[in-house]
Amino acid sequence: MKTTLATIALLVLVLGWTSEAIQVQENGLSFSLEAVKRLQEMFESRGTVQQNPRSRSSSSSMCEDPMLPQELLPLCKQRGASASLARLAMVPMDVCEICAFAACTGC
């Protein structure tokens, strides 16, 4: 019985580690791949990335959006946050998931 519980606990821990293993780095900060995906969905829903990826007004308003993942808020407090958010929104997810993109680590 104790070995079964220990095995289950170990599997849950391993699953937690692997689900957030990939980190995307930007401007000295590191973010989970899931947070970057949510940011990209926000940009796409606004049509921001296709129109002008360096648009300051749309990127700065992203920081004020309550749907922005909490772990991205420290980036909003840095200088050049709009450019950093735009770069994160343009990270190719298919390449990042196989760790071929320089900003992605943790595979």
Number of C-alpha atoms within 10 A of each C-alpha: 6 7 8 9 10 11 12 12 12 12 12 11 11 11 12 11 11 11 11 14 15 21 22 23 16 15 11 6 12 17 19 19 21 15 18 23 17 15 22 23 13 18 21 14 10 13 13 18 20 10 10 11 19 16 14 16 9 19 22 17 10 22 21 11 10 8 11 16 16 10 13 19 14 11 20 17 10 11 10 13 21 23 16 18 26 24 15 20 23 16 18 13 16 10 12 19 15 12 17 13 15 11 14 24 19 11 13
